[in-house]
Amino acid sequence: MTDAARIRDFELAQLEEAGELAGLEADAESIKGQLASLTPWRGIHTIEGALARARERYLEVRRRMLGQQSAAAEAAQARIKDHSGLRFPGGRRGPSRVAADSRRPCRHHP
């Protein structure tokens, strides 16, 4: 029953928020209805199929979103690397020592 509550509270809620609930509305209602009953543990087996479909949709959408985020990150990295004229202090390609030195406290000289 805790799995059913988790799927209702997190996975179905996230699918609904992302607009990815299409075709699972009846399953979502059956899950919510079963858990809202006075004795949700009775007949919990009747929503096993709905829980499995909701879980599978959640994993499918999550994989797709992670793939899109990964592709976007790779594209951004490629754009950064593509700046062939970018040079660091001293004409080097790479981080400067300024970054390491910036952690030291500033000393003001009067």
Secondary structure by P-SEA (a helix, b strand, c coil): caaaaaaaacaaaaaaaacccccaaaaaaaaaaaaaccccccccccaaaaaaaaaaaaaaaaaaaaaaaaaaaaaaaaaaaaccccccccccccccccccccccbbbbcc
